[in-house]
Amino acid sequence: MKSSRSYPYWFILPGGLVYLVLFLVPTVAAFWFSLTHWDLFETRFIGLENYYQFLREPFLITGVVNTVIFGVLTSIAKSVLGLLLAVLLTSGLLGQSFLRTLIFFPVLVSTIGVGIAFAEIMHPARGMLNIGLSYFGIQGPAWLIDPNLALFSVALVDIWKGVGLATLIYIAGLATISSDYYEAARIDGATKLQMFFRITVPLVRPATVTVVTLSLIGGLRSFDIIWAMTKGGPGFSSDVLASVIYKQYQAGFYGLSTAGNIILFALVAFIVIPLTYWFNRREVDL
Amino acid sequence: MKRQQIINGVIALVIGVLIFVTPFIFIGLTAVKSAAEASQLGLSWPSEWLFWDNLVAVIQARNYMLLLAYFNSTVITVGAISLLVISAAMIGYVIQRRPSKWNGFIYALILAGLMIPPAVVPTIWLLKELHLFKTLHGMILIQVAYGLSFSVLLFRSFIASIPRDLDEAAIIDGAKPWQVFFKVILPLLKPVTVTVILVQSVTIFNDFTNPLYYLPGKDNVTVQLTLYNFQSQFSSQMNLLFMNILLVTIPPLIMFIFFNKQIVKGMTAGAVKG
């Protein structure tokens, strides 16, 4: 066969080898290590003990629950806000390209930098956010200090930083919708709201799939924004799996940390794979 | 432009600036204040403009740690991207040009790379075994491994738009496979290569988690890690911490000013096809 000689498989080798050794091998090895008591000194098989511990310890359970809350919340918020902003910023508004630029810039900025800055902006008494709110007569909450609110405050900053990417993906998606649909709907007397829900939302679906999947995968795996802002605190109230994995690693519980990794992997897989399957099965009827 | 659009535009601009620009103004102002003024966290105008003093203080901190960090981050970013571009382009080329029963399997592996969170402790264990732990070249290879999937997908979809006739003509002229790739195909990949370089350099330069795990130690510090180190050291010198944030924000800002369009194109790639 000519194709096999012209396009040899050894082309895959350089990148493939790095990928195999540094990504695939540790991923597979993680399944074994998660079943061991593993610290600086020894590696001993203990079966599912690490996983039981994740189900028993309240602060580990909190980490799992928070991961889901953080991932789902930021992903929904980014896609809803992203779509609305995209529609707004393609409507021929004054200065819309400037606004697109403005919203996108935080995507490129260091997450740690953003996190540190917002930790100060969200200072309960002296922070810019609460001072700003007080001008409108609103008494701002204690954002990162309040255990019930810390996770959501971090999520808010994550949304602020990431919504620009969602918006741009939606803008690219909106550009593929033929204006004929809107023309026909206008002739039939459809309202703007009807056009949004009956034309825009169904036809922009490929972009929705991308935004939701990307931000879910990113959100469930988030670490740096949380670490920069709260380190999982106060207490364990804003811990997510990624921060639990780091804390257990630092404490020398390598087996437990790796079990956390497997749980995170399972969580991502069980949420993202069925979702993409469902997304791809439902075709657009128009 | 209708009157209503102008009014709406002005309102949107005001809100947009308020939400998306004020945090950066806050960073900029805090970075040039005195320590006492900065600790008040206000948005007030600095009474003394200490840009130069703060800049020098941050650069000199911990025996010029920031300069070392910029050097390390640059080495990692440039090294990883050079390897990524060549190896991802080669993979994308072969899997696009050569359909086979293996492709489904290869795709599954590529998608796994986009989705699976890296298993950090086993990776550290492996890096130690290979004597790559705490080394810049180890970090470079890690970034190649983690960035490969995304880059391969970009290259593959771009190569699909290059007609096969070109490779076939070169093959008939007696070119070897690597000559076809490096002399005929690779030069045509310039647009997508620019995209990969931009997107990956932002990602790798801004990466915090991976250097935190795989590159501990003060000789290996990267730019993002300095922020993390200074966060505890400068807790009473907010001005210096924010000067550091400002310095860390400048490289992406420069890229953004010059290559906004290509970055956007790369980051939204794939959204339209579905």
Interface residues (C-beta under 8 A of the other chain):
Chain A: K2 S3 S4 R5 S6 Y7 P8 Y9 F11 I12 P14 G15 G16 V18 Y19 V21 L22 F23 L24 V25 P26 T27 A29 A30 F33 W38 L88 S91 G92 L93 L94 G95 Q96 F98 L99 T101 L102 I103 F104 F105 P106 V107 L108 V109 S110 T111 I112 G113 V114 I116 A117 F118 E120 I121 H123 R126 G127 M128 I131 W160 L165 L168 I169 Y170 I171 A172 G173 A175 T176 R205 P206 A207 V209 T210 V211 I217 R221 F223 D224 W227 A228 A242 I245 Y246 Y249 Y254 S257 T258 N261 I262 L264 F265 V268 A269 V272
Chain B: M1 Q5 I6 N8 G9 V10 A12 L13 G16 V17 I19 F20 V21 T22 P23 F26 I27 T30 Q40 L41 G42 L43 L83 L84 I86 S87 A88 M90 I91 Y93 V94 I95 R97 R98 I106 L109 A112 G113 L114 M115 I116 P117 P118 A119 V120 V121 P122 T123 W125 L126 L127 L130 L141 I142 V144 A145 Y146 L148 V152 D167 I171 P177 V180 F181 V202 N206 F208 T209 L212 Y213 V223 Q224 L227 Y228 Q231 M238 L241 F242 I245 V248 T249 P252 L253 M255 F256 N260 I263 V264 M267 T268 G270 A271 V272 K273 G274
